[in-house]
Amino acid sequence: MQGVTVVEHPLVQHKLTLMRQKDRSTKGFRQLLNEIGMLLLYEVTRDLPLEAVEIETPVTRMMAPQLVGKKLVLAPILRAGVGFLDGMLDLVPSARVAHVGLYRDPETLSAVEYYFKAPSDLEDRLVLVLDPMLATANSAVAAVDRLKERGARDLRIVCLLAAPEGIAHFTSVHPEVPIWTASIDERLNEHGYIVPGLGDAGDRMYGTR
């Protein structure tokens, strides 16, 4: 699908298979989500710009590549998106963090905002919107809407699973925002869950129902 990158790295696919298993413990699921988040961040940032700077090694001076510009903003959609955060911050500890609090209305499946906090200079930074499941995409659309209102111009979606219906909805509203995912699954069921999916990521992270 145009604008969608499926990360097919063997480690990503292996960890995703472990996460899909219904008997995976809460601790195990949370740890795997942390690990796979780090691997996804590695892929989604492979085109970050570099500049040559002069450094001194223990042997000699040299020109070496270094990231240029302001650092990333990681924007997890609460609550499940937080599962990606620690692994990604381990990889890029200087990243800023925005929090987008949304929940899905069980009747309408629409996204309802209850919290939003973000850095003041989003227009100068690459913003990665984090949500394990791109199902209906209502939450992702609402999050990107809100971040754009705050000034964000360079955004990317990072998710674990995506449904074709969610991709179609999201790209119809925000066609310029690319998506990175570990898998495009078959479909949504009548309750708006991804099939075959892995259940509710937030519930499986925190042991709730």
Backbone as CSV, one residue per row, in Angstrom:
resi,resn,N_x,N_y,N_z,CA_x,CA_y,CA_z,C_x,C_y,C_z
1,MET,0.835,-1.194,0.000,0.000,0.000,0.000,0.866,1.239,0.000
2,GLN,0.474,2.240,-0.790,1.256,3.449,-0.897,1.294,4.172,0.446
3,GLY,2.489,4.611,0.810,2.651,5.335,2.063,2.786,4.454,3.289
4,VAL,2.820,3.128,3.088,2.927,2.193,4.207,4.190,1.359,4.042
5,THR,4.999,1.289,5.107,6.188,0.447,5.124,5.973,-0.677,6.118
6,VAL,6.046,-1.922,5.645,5.955,-3.084,6.528,7.375,-3.509,6.882
7,VAL,7.682,-3.488,8.170,9.028,-3.835,8.636,9.118,-5.351,8.729
8,GLU,9.842,-5.942,7.815,9.891,-7.401,7.707,11.146,-8.009,8.315
9,HIS,11.863,-7.243,9.114,13.062,-7.771,9.757,12.712,-9.027,10.557
10,PRO,13.530,-10.080,10.465,13.208,-11.330,11.153,12.975,-11.180,12.652
11,LEU,13.736,-10.332,13.325,13.538,-10.148,14.759,12.181,-9.524,15.051
12,VAL,11.768,-8.570,14.228,10.458,-7.946,14.404,9.360,-8.984,14.219
13,GLN,9.450,-9.769,13.158,8.416,-10.755,12.870,8.369,-11.851,13.935
14,HIS,9.524,-12.272,14.421,9.581,-13.286,15.469,8.918,-12.777,16.754
15,LYS,9.258,-11.570,17.164,8.691,-11.013,18.388,7.192,-10.773,18.249
16,LEU,6.763,-10.389,17.063,5.335,-10.198,16.839,4.580,-11.522,16.993
17,THR,5.143,-12.596,16.483,4.516,-13.914,16.632,4.371,-14.275,18.106
18,LEU,5.405,-14.015,18.900,5.329,-14.290,20.332,4.238,-13.453,20.989
19,MET,4.091,-12.207,20.571,3.088,-11.325,21.165,1.669,-11.736,20.804
20,ARG,1.483,-12.319,19.648,0.137,-12.741,19.225,-0.402,-13.889,20.075
21,GLN,0.459,-14.703,20.647,0.036,-15.899,21.361,-0.790,-15.516,22.589
22,LYS,-1.984,-16.089,22.711,-2.930,-15.647,23.735,-2.473,-15.973,25.145
23,ASP,-1.567,-16.948,25.319,-1.113,-17.305,26.653,0.159,-16.566,27.060
24,ARG,0.580,-15.581,26.269,1.752,-14.776,26.636,1.431,-13.987,27.905
25,SER,2.319,-14.011,28.889,2.070,-13.317,30.153,2.071,-11.799,29.951
26,THR,1.475,-11.105,30.912,1.475,-9.640,30.872,2.905,-9.117,30.849
27,LYS,3.743,-9.660,31.698,5.150,-9.242,31.745,5.837,-9.501,30.409
28,GLY,5.612,-10.689,29.850,6.240,-11.035,28.579,5.752,-10.153,27.444
29,PHE,4.449,-9.888,27.415,3.889,-9.030,26.374,4.482,-7.632,26.454
30,ARG,4.558,-7.096,27.669,5.084,-5.749,27.858,6.555,-5.664,27.461
31,GLN,7.324,-6.678,27.810,8.738,-6.684,27.451,8.930,-6.771,25.941
32,LEU,8.144,-7.608,25.288,8.242,-7.739,23.833,7.840,-6.451,23.126
33,LEU,6.811,-5.779,23.633,6.393,-4.517,23.034,7.496,-3.479,23.151
34,ASN,8.174,-3.476,24.299,9.309,-2.580,24.497,10.415,-2.872,23.487
35,GLU,10.732,-4.141,23.309,11.811,-4.541,22.402,11.457,-4.248,20.949
36,ILE,10.241,-4.568,20.555,9.850,-4.370,19.158,9.743,-2.882,18.837
37,GLY,9.398,-2.074,19.852,9.379,-0.631,19.654,10.756,-0.096,19.282
38,MET,11.777,-0.606,19.947,13.140,-0.187,19.638,13.513,-0.557,18.207
39,LEU,13.148,-1.759,17.788,13.461,-2.209,16.432,12.705,-1.393,15.383
40,LEU,11.445,-1.065,15.656,10.673,-0.248,14.716,11.268,1.157,14.607
41,LEU,11.713,1.708,15.733,12.315,3.042,15.696,13.576,3.039,14.831
42,TYR,14.357,1.982,14.920,15.560,1.845,14.092,15.201,1.967,12.610
43,GLU,14.095,1.336,12.209,13.691,1.360,10.807,13.104,2.713,10.398
44,VAL,12.274,3.296,11.257,11.565,4.516,10.872,12.496,5.727,10.842
45,THR,13.662,5.617,11.478,14.595,6.753,11.503,15.811,6.554,10.593
46,ARG,15.782,5.589,9.720,16.982,5.309,8.924,17.306,6.403,7.915
47,ASP,16.371,7.346,7.670,16.647,8.436,6.731,16.875,9.776,7.426
48,LEU,17.141,9.762,8.741,17.412,11.022,9.432,18.654,11.688,8.841
49,PRO,18.653,13.020,8.717,19.788,13.705,8.101,21.024,13.712,9.002
50,LEU,22.182,13.646,8.366,23.470,13.663,9.058,24.317,14.818,8.543
51,GLU,25.248,15.256,9.381,26.250,16.226,8.961,27.618,15.737,9.428
52,ALA,28.655,16.134,8.719,30.017,15.745,9.092,30.569,16.737,10.108
53,VAL,31.076,16.208,11.215,31.691,17.054,12.240,33.092,16.525,12.516
54,GLU,33.960,17.420,12.937,35.332,17.021,13.239,35.415,16.554,14.685
55,ILE,35.968,15.360,14.878,36.166,14.813,16.216,37.601,14.324,16.342
56,GLU,37.979,14.012,17.588,39.310,13.457,17.816,39.158,12.086,18.453
57,THR,39.645,11.055,17.789,39.676,9.711,18.345,40.964,9.565,19.180
58,PRO,41.131,8.461,19.882,42.395,8.259,20.597,43.612,8.201,19.680
59,VAL,43.381,8.093,18.367,44.490,7.933,17.424,44.719,9.189,16.591
60,THR,43.628,9.829,16.127,43.798,10.966,15.209,42.503,11.780,15.157
61,ARG,42.556,12.870,14.397,41.357,13.657,14.139,40.696,13.141,12.851
62,MET,39.369,13.301,12.773,38.663,12.817,11.595,37.334,13.552,11.468
63,MET,36.736,13.460,10.283,35.376,13.928,10.055,34.441,12.722,10.191
64,ALA,33.404,12.871,10.998,32.512,11.746,11.278,31.051,12.207,11.222
65,PRO,30.117,11.308,10.853,28.700,11.694,10.733,28.032,11.853,12.094
66,GLN,27.142,12.836,12.177,26.381,13.111,13.395,25.003,13.619,13.001
67,LEU,23.991,13.261,13.778,22.647,13.747,13.485,22.604,15.270,13.475
68,VAL,21.862,15.817,12.529,21.758,17.269,12.397,20.326,17.694,12.702
69,GLY,20.165,18.887,13.252,18.831,19.411,13.531,18.342,19.027,14.908
70,LYS,17.130,19.464,15.226,16.550,19.174,16.530,16.124,17.713,16.613
71,LYS,16.065,17.230,17.823,15.811,15.819,18.064,14.326,15.465,17.873
72,LEU,14.069,14.169,17.935,12.728,13.633,17.709,11.756,14.015,18.814
73,VAL,10.470,13.940,18.481,9.404,13.914,19.475,8.691,12.572,19.341
74,LEU,8.610,11.851,20.436,7.847,10.609,20.485,6.491,10.944,21.088
75,ALA,5.419,10.611,20.375,4.074,10.984,20.798,3.205,9.745,20.954
76,PRO,3.301,9.049,22.096,2.451,7.873,22.302,0.998,8.263,22.523
77,ILE,0.093,7.497,21.912,-1.335,7.639,22.192,-1.620,6.793,23.429
78,LEU,-2.054,7.453,24.500,-2.319,6.743,25.753,-3.524,5.814,25.577
79,ARG,-3.452,4.622,26.137,-2.419,4.191,27.034,-1.433,3.224,26.385
80,ALA,-1.901,2.490,25.354,-1.092,1.409,24.789,0.182,1.918,24.127
81,GLY,0.152,3.123,23.572,1.335,3.659,22.912,2.523,3.818,23.824
82,VAL,2.264,3.928,25.131,3.345,4.062,26.106,4.225,2.817,26.122
83,GLY,3.670,1.677,25.705,4.449,0.454,25.682,5.662,0.519,24.775
84,PHE,5.618,1.366,23.760,6.764,1.554,22.872,7.836,2.453,23.483
85,LEU,7.459,3.260,24.474,8.245,4.432,24.827,9.611,4.113,25.419
86,ASP,9.673,3.224,26.407,10.947,2.991,27.090,12.018,2.466,26.141
87,GLY,11.645,1.522,25.273,12.625,0.991,24.325,13.123,2.058,23.371
88,MET,12.212,2.901,22.918,12.608,3.966,21.996,13.477,5.009,22.690
89,LEU,13.163,5.332,23.937,13.988,6.298,24.664,15.358,5.721,25.004
90,ASP,15.449,4.407,25.161,16.769,3.788,25.335,17.628,4.023,24.106
91,LEU,17.001,3.983,22.922,17.726,4.161,21.670,18.015,5.628,21.394
92,VAL,17.058,6.506,21.711,17.222,7.957,21.473,16.853,8.691,22.765
93,PRO,17.759,8.692,23.753,17.414,9.261,25.065,17.180,10.762,25.058
94,SER,17.632,11.453,24.024,17.438,12.905,23.964,16.102,13.305,23.352
95,ALA,15.295,12.339,22.922,14.006,12.660,22.303,13.085,13.334,23.308
96,ARG,12.261,14.257,22.819,11.191,14.841,23.620,9.979,13.919,23.563
97,VAL,9.075,14.064,24.508,7.880,13.206,24.557,6.630,14.066,24.640
98,ALA,5.684,13.792,23.750,4.339,14.355,23.833,3.404,13.238,24.266
99,HIS,2.346,13.587,24.986,1.367,12.598,25.405,0.006,12.979,24.837
100,VAL,-0.623,12.024,24.164,-1.940,12.245,23.571,-2.899,11.239,24.193
101,GLY,-3.782,11.743,25.058,-4.724,10.866,25.746,-6.029,10.757,24.987
102,LEU,-6.298,9.563,24.460,-7.536,9.301,23.712,-8.095,7.958,24.147
103,TYR,-9.414,7.856,24.184,-10.004,6.529,24.350,-11.072,6.330,23.288
104,ARG,-11.349,5.070,22.989,-12.299,4.731,21.941,-13.681,4.517,22.541
105,ASP,-14.648,5.325,22.119,-16.013,5.160,22.577,-16.507,3.776,22.150
106,PRO,-16.952,2.943,23.097,-17.319,1.561,22.739,-18.525,1.461,21.821
107,GLU,-19.355,2.484,21.781,-20.540,2.429,20.929,-20.261,2.946,19.516
108,THR,-19.616,4.118,19.434,-19.392,4.751,18.125,-18.026,4.445,17.540
109,LEU,-17.094,3.943,18.382,-15.696,3.693,18.012,-14.931,4.981,17.683
110,SER,-15.527,6.132,17.955,-14.843,7.408,17.714,-13.869,7.692,18.853
111,ALA,-12.838,8.515,18.570,-11.813,8.840,19.559,-12.248,10.034,20.395
112,VAL,-12.090,9.903,21.701,-12.451,10.971,22.639,-11.174,11.415,23.361
113,GLU,-10.836,12.705,23.284,-9.623,13.207,23.913,-9.865,13.517,25.383
114,TYR,-8.915,13.109,26.249,-8.995,13.459,27.662,-7.711,14.096,28.181
115,TYR,-6.627,14.092,27.374,-5.367,14.703,27.823,-4.484,15.000,26.620
116,PHE,-3.765,16.119,26.677,-2.801,16.446,25.622,-1.715,17.333,26.210
117,LYS,-0.462,16.951,26.011,0.681,17.736,26.457,1.819,17.497,25.478
118,ALA,2.395,18.573,24.932,3.425,18.419,23.898,4.447,19.540,24.003
119,PRO,5.666,19.316,23.499,6.656,20.394,23.436,6.141,21.568,22.612
120,SER,6.692,22.730,22.861,6.183,23.953,22.222,6.687,24.137,20.797
121,ASP,7.746,23.418,20.415,8.365,23.665,19.105,8.211,22.474,18.165
122,LEU,7.012,21.916,18.095,6.780,20.744,17.247,7.076,21.026,15.778
123,GLU,6.894,22.268,15.347,7.089,22.576,13.929,8.524,22.353,13.471
124,ASP,9.462,22.288,14.401,10.868,22.117,14.055,11.358,20.692,14.230
125,ARG,10.477,19.762,14.575,10.901,18.415,14.926,10.129,17.353,14.144
126,LEU,10.753,16.185,13.980,10.054,15.013,13.451,9.262,14.384,14.590
127,VAL,7.961,14.220,14.385,7.078,13.686,15.419,6.643,12.279,15.023
128,LEU,6.920,11.318,15.889,6.510,9.935,15.666,5.318,9.629,16.553
129,VAL,4.184,9.341,15.936,2.952,9.021,16.666,2.939,7.515,16.900
130,LEU,2.847,7.107,18.171,3.012,5.710,18.549,1.688,5.115,19.027
131,ASP,1.254,4.050,18.379,0.046,3.342,18.788,0.158,1.912,18.269
132,PRO,0.166,0.908,19.151,0.364,-0.458,18.659,-0.636,-0.902,17.603
133,MET,-1.885,-0.431,17.689,-2.922,-0.937,16.793,-3.500,0.188,15.939
134,LEU,-3.394,0.059,14.612,-4.084,0.956,13.690,-5.295,0.181,13.182
135,ALA,-6.384,0.253,13.937,-7.584,-0.543,13.644,-8.556,0.288,12.812
136,THR,-9.444,1.007,13.467,-10.306,1.940,12.724,-9.527,3.179,12.284
137,ALA,-8.410,3.461,12.976,-7.558,4.640,12.771,-8.189,5.928,13.298
138,ASN,-9.313,5.829,13.989,-9.924,7.037,14.539,-9.001,7.742,15.530
139,SER,-8.320,6.963,16.376,-7.403,7.565,17.346,-6.197,8.187,16.651
140,ALA,-5.645,7.509,15.657,-4.490,8.043,14.945,-4.841,9.326,14.209
141,VAL,-6.007,9.351,13.582,-6.454,10.564,12.887,-6.610,11.708,13.876
142,ALA,-7.256,11.432,15.023,-7.467,12.479,16.024,-6.136,12.969,16.594
143,ALA,-5.193,12.057,16.824,-3.888,12.452,17.359,-3.134,13.338,16.383
144,VAL,-3.116,12.959,15.115,-2.413,13.767,14.115,-3.102,15.115,13.939
145,ASP,-4.429,15.125,13.954,-5.156,16.402,13.906,-4.677,17.332,15.022
146,ARG,-4.608,16.791,16.238,-4.244,17.598,17.409,-2.805,18.072,17.331
147,LEU,-1.915,17.201,16.893,-0.499,17.568,16.784,-0.281,18.613,15.693
148,LYS,-1.028,18.490,14.598,-0.947,19.511,13.554,-1.441,20.859,14.068
149,GLU,-2.505,20.836,14.864,-3.004,22.083,15.453,-1.926,22.757,16.298
150,ARG,-1.090,21.952,16.959,-0.017,22.485,17.789,1.188,22.921,16.955
151,GLY,1.199,22.618,15.660,2.266,23.091,14.799,3.099,22.024,14.131
152,ALA,2.869,20.753,14.436,3.672,19.689,13.832,3.469,19.648,12.319
153,ARG,4.568,19.504,11.597,4.509,19.464,10.139,5.100,18.191,9.554
154,ASP,5.993,17.550,10.300,6.672,16.341,9.836,6.308,15.211,10.791
155,LEU,5.356,14.374,10.384,4.836,13.322,11.257,4.932,11.960,10.597
156,ARG,5.045,10.935,11.422,5.024,9.555,10.965,4.264,8.729,11.990
157,ILE,3.546,7.711,11.510,2.817,6.790,12.378,3.644,5.517,12.545
158,VAL,3.792,5.070,13.789,4.483,3.806,14.071,3.505,2.906,14.811
159,CYS,3.205,1.752,14.237,2.271,0.827,14.876,2.770,-0.604,14.729
160,LEU,2.212,-1.471,15.551,2.571,-2.882,15.520,1.766,-3.622,14.457
161,LEU,0.446,-3.395,14.474,-0.458,-4.011,13.513,-1.329,-2.944,12.874
162,ALA,-1.697,-3.176,11.610,-2.619,-2.279,10.915,-3.655,-3.108,10.173
163,ALA,-4.882,-2.625,10.169,-5.945,-3.231,9.372,-6.090,-2.462,8.065
164,PRO,-6.433,-3.125,6.968,-6.611,-2.396,5.701,-7.617,-1.252,5.819
165,GLU,-8.693,-1.473,6.601,-9.694,-0.419,6.775,-9.096,0.802,7.479
166,GLY,-8.243,0.550,8.472,-7.616,1.649,9.188,-6.643,2.425,8.317
167,ILE,-5.878,1.703,7.516,-4.938,2.362,6.603,-5.703,3.241,5.620
168,ALA,-6.783,2.690,5.054,-7.567,3.455,4.081,-8.152,4.716,4.707
169,HIS,-8.678,4.594,5.918,-9.252,5.758,6.606,-8.181,6.794,6.898
170,PHE,-7.066,6.345,7.477,-6.023,7.298,7.858,-5.460,8.029,6.639
171,THR,-5.141,7.282,5.599,-4.520,7.912,4.424,-5.493,8.806,3.667
172,SER,-6.793,8.581,3.830,-7.752,9.473,3.187,-7.792,10.833,3.866
173,VAL,-7.445,10.868,5.158,-7.474,12.128,5.913,-6.101,12.790,5.939
174,HIS,-5.060,11.979,6.117,-3.693,12.512,6.216,-2.793,11.782,5.211
175,PRO,-2.996,12.002,3.911,-2.255,11.222,2.906,-0.752,11.462,2.917
176,GLU,-0.300,12.582,3.488,1.130,12.906,3.478,1.874,12.298,4.661
177,VAL,1.169,11.662,5.590,1.801,11.101,6.789,2.047,9.609,6.566
178,PRO,3.312,9.182,6.482,3.596,7.769,6.226,3.385,6.906,7.463
179,ILE,3.188,5.621,7.212,2.912,4.635,8.255,3.995,3.564,8.228
180,TRP,4.502,3.219,9.399,5.382,2.056,9.557,4.673,1.051,10.447
181,THR,4.651,-0.211,10.038,3.987,-1.252,10.808,4.733,-2.571,10.663
182,ALA,4.518,-3.469,11.628,5.116,-4.797,11.531,4.256,-5.750,10.724
183,SER,2.958,-5.433,10.565,2.079,-6.335,9.819,0.812,-5.610,9.385
184,ILE,0.349,-5.926,8.188,-0.997,-5.547,7.755,-1.842,-6.809,7.850
185,ASP,-2.757,-6.837,8.814,-3.578,-8.022,9.042,-4.778,-8.055,8.089
186,GLU,-5.646,-9.039,8.264,-6.702,-9.313,7.289,-7.809,-8.261,7.257
187,ARG,-8.359,-7.927,8.446,-9.574,-7.112,8.466,-9.907,-6.702,9.885
188,LEU,-10.980,-5.914,10.029,-11.584,-5.621,11.322,-12.807,-6.508,11.518
189,ASN,-13.068,-6.889,12.770,-14.317,-7.598,13.041,-15.420,-6.602,13.390
190,GLU,-16.576,-7.104,13.771,-17.726,-6.231,14.010,-17.554,-5.334,15.234
191,HIS,-16.569,-5.650,16.077,-16.301,-4.831,17.257,-15.143,-3.849,17.041
192,GLY,-14.616,-3.812,15.816,-13.519,-2.905,15.513,-12.159,-3.408,15.946
193,TYR,-12.033,-4.726,16.184,-10.747,-5.306,16.536,-10.083,-5.904,15.296
194,ILE,-8.754,-5.862,15.281,-7.998,-6.400,14.153,-8.010,-7.928,14.193
195,VAL,-8.221,-8.551,13.035,-8.212,-10.008,12.875,-7.092,-10.386,11.903
196,PRO,-6.202,-11.347,12.246,-6.195,-12.141,13.473,-5.723,-11.371,14.711
197,GLY,-4.918,-10.341,14.527,-4.590,-9.431,15.607,-3.885,-10.064,16.781
198,LEU,-4.011,-9.390,17.937,-3.442,-9.908,19.180,-4.284,-9.483,20.385
199,GLY,-5.531,-9.084,20.138,-6.389,-8.628,21.216,-6.194,-7.151,21.491
200,ASP,-6.603,-6.702,22.673,-6.456,-5.309,23.080,-5.068,-5.118,23.674
201,ALA,-4.228,-4.345,23.009,-2.833,-4.201,23.433,-2.731,-3.582,24.818
202,GLY,-3.570,-2.591,25.120,-3.526,-1.970,26.438,-3.884,-2.945,27.538
203,ASP,-4.948,-3.728,27.337,-5.339,-4.721,28.333,-4.245,-5.759,28.534
204,ARG,-3.615,-6.173,27.459,-2.586,-7.206,27.580,-1.311,-6.645,28.213
205,MET,-1.053,-5.370,28.037,0.100,-4.731,28.681,-0.073,-4.625,30.181
206,TYR,-1.279,-4.282,30.606,-1.498,-3.939,32.007,-2.332,-4.947,32.781
207,GLY,-2.750,-6.026,32.131,-3.493,-7.072,32.822,-4.901,-6.655,33.179
208,THR,-5.504,-5.773,32.361,-6.874,-5.307,32.600,-7.807,-5.926,31.574
209,ARG,-9.124,-5.696,31.773,-10.116,-6.188,30.827,-11.131,-5.091,30.566
